[in-house]
Amino acid sequence: MFPERRTGVGHRCGASGALCYPAPYPADVEPHILANAGNRGKDARGDVPAAFQAALDALAGVRARPEIVLEQIPAPQRLAPFAHALGASVSERDGDEDVEIASARFIVLYDPEGHETWHGTTRCVGYLSAETDEELVDDTMFSEVAWSWLTDALTESGAAHATVGGTVTRTASTRFGELASPEHSVDVEMRASWTAGDSALDKHLLAWLQVLANAAGLPPPGVHLLGPGGESR
């Protein structure tokens, strides 16, 4: 329904090196604990709750596909007693530089006492932004298709989830004056959140990375696109 590959001209980023197959991010990272939370959410020894630690352990085993760089980022504060966050990005080569064409964040919020609006103890929050083709900004079905990337990915990954909500936004920009090229660009943004039904958050992260891959126009895993000269890229 939509082009297999979207244009990759985006804002310039620093030299990020070759796109390599990243190792899992460290399993022994210290999760963020809400300041002034007291003993809320801790056991008698003041430790991280077992359910949240199990979720972190599951996330630590996730390997992103080669085109996606996955890393830990600072977690938000004051949203929940415990939080953990990851950042992901997709770049492509443009001459001598890597150009970021899509980025995403995956945040885990955990409240051992439960949250009324979550209907559970663990809330996953995702945000992504990617450049896309100009003709898609006027496609009335694009937002519905983009949202289905998430719902389908959660189902296909086997992630136990409930109360899914979010938005899909398409933005067309025209640059003037001395701003860097390109003159015209179209971006798609998705904000979503859902409640995890268990601690197997690896399935939830993999689902969100699949949404990022779709937004970035990446081919299915194992499929290589051919460049103008017929070379695999």
N, C-alpha and C positions, 0 to 999 in steps of 0.2 A: 504493500500500500504506500510505503514511503521509501525514499532512496536508501540503498543499503549503506551508503557512506556519505557523511555530511562534510561540508567544507571544514578545513582545520585551521583557518586563519584566525588567530585569537590574540589576546594581549601577550606581550613579551614577558617571559619569566626568566629568572636567572638560570645559569648553566646547571642543569640538573643531572648531567651525565647520561650514560646509556640507559635505556629502559631495560632493566634486567628483572629476572624472576626474584622478587623480594622474599627474604626469609620471614617467618612469622615474627611479629613484633614481640618484644620480651614478655615472657609469661610472669615474671616476678615484679612487674611494675606496681607501684603503689597507687591504689585507687584513690580518687579524691573523696574526702570525707567532709561533709558540710561543717564549716566553722561554727562553733558554739552549739553543736548538736547535742552536747552532753553524752550520755550513755545511750541515747536513742539509736536503735539499730545494731547495738553491739551485744555480744554475749557477756557472760560474767567475767571473762578475761579481757574484755575490751577489744576483741578481735573483730575483723570484718565478718559479717554474717556468712554462714556456709553457703547459702543459696546464691549470694552475690559473688562469692569467690568461685563457685562452680561456673557461673556465667562468664567470669573473666577467664577461667581456664579454658572454656570452650572457645572463646574468642581468640585466645592465644594460639590455637592450632590452625587458624584459617590462613590459607595461602591464596593470595590474589592471582588472577591470571597475569601473564607477563607484561601486558600493556598498562597495568594499573599499579601505581606505587601506593602502598598502604603504610601508615605510620600513626603512632599515638600522638595526640594533641591535647592541650589543656582542656580539662572538663569544665563545664559551666558550674558556677556556684549558686547556692541558694535556691536551686530548683528541687532538690531532693537530698535526703541525708547522705546518699552515696551516688556517685556519678563516674562515668568513664567515657572517653571520647576517642574516636579515630578519624583521621583525615585520609582521603584518597584522591588521586589525581590521574589524569590521562594526558599525555603530551604526544606530539608528533614532531618530526624533524622538519625544520624549514631553513634550508641552507646550513649555516653553521650553528644554529640555535635550536633549542627545544621550545616549542610553543605549547602552552597549556590550552587544551581545547575543552576540558571538562574537569570539574572538581566536586567533591562531595564530603559530607561529614556524617558520621554515625555516632549517636550519643545514647548511652544507656543510663537511665535514671532508676534508682532502686529505693523504695521506701518499705522497710520490713513491716510497718504497721498497715500497709495498704493505702490506697488513695481512692477516694470516692469516684472521681471522674475517670480514673483508669480502669476500675473494676479489676484490680489486681495489684501486684507489688512491683512489677517491672515494666517500664515504659521505654520503648525504642523510639528515637526521634531521628529522622533523616532529612538532610537538605542537600540538594545538588543543583549545579548550574552548568550548562553546556551550550556551546554555539551550535546552531542548526541551520538548515537551508532556508533561504528567504521565502520560498514559496509555501513553506509550512506554516508561517505565521497567519496566513489567511485560511488555512484548512480547518474547517469547523469541527472535524473529527479528531484533530491532533491531540487535544487535551485528554479526550476520552481514551485514545490509544495509549498515550503516555501513562495515564493512571493505571491502565490495565497491565502495564509492565510490572508495577509493584504488586498488584493483587495476584497476578499469575505467578510471579516469582516467589512470593510467600507460600502459595499453594504448592508449587512444584518442588520447592526446597523442603517441604514437610515441616515448616515452621509453625508451631502452635501459636495462633494469634487471635486477637479479638479487638473490637472497637477501633477499626482503622479509619483515619481521617486525614485530610490534607488538601493542598491546592496545587494546581499546575498553572503556571503563568508564562505567557509568551510575550517577549518584548522586542520591538524593532527599534534600532538606534541608528541615527545618522550623525556622523562626526563632521565638525566644521573647523576651519582655521588650521592651527598648527598641531592639532591632535593627530596622533599616529594613525596610520591606515589599519584596517580597511575603512573606507568611507561609510559603508553600510554593514550592519551586522544584525543578526537575529539570535536571541538567546531564549532558552527554555529553562525555567526554574521549577523545581518541585520541592515542596515542604510536606512532610508526612510524619505521622506518629501512629503507633499501635501498641497494644499491650501484649507482652510475651506470656505464653501460657506455661512455660517451664524455663529451665536454666540453659537449654541447648541454644544459646545465642549465636553459635556458629552458623546455624541455618538462617537466622535472621540477617546476619551480616552478609552472607553469601547472596541472599536475595537482593539486598540493597546494592551490592556490587554488580549484580546482573542488571539492575535498573540503570546504574551509571554506565555500564558498557553499552546498553541500548541507546542512552542519551548521547553518548560520544560517537555513535555510529560504528562501533567495533563489530567485526564479523563474528559469527559463532566460534567458540573455542575450537582450535585445530584447523580453521579455514583461513587461508592467506589470500589477501587481495593482491591483484596484479597491478603494477604501476604502468605508466604510459609505454615503457619499453618492454612490457611483458615480464618484468622481473617481480618476484614475490617481495612484498614489503611487510 
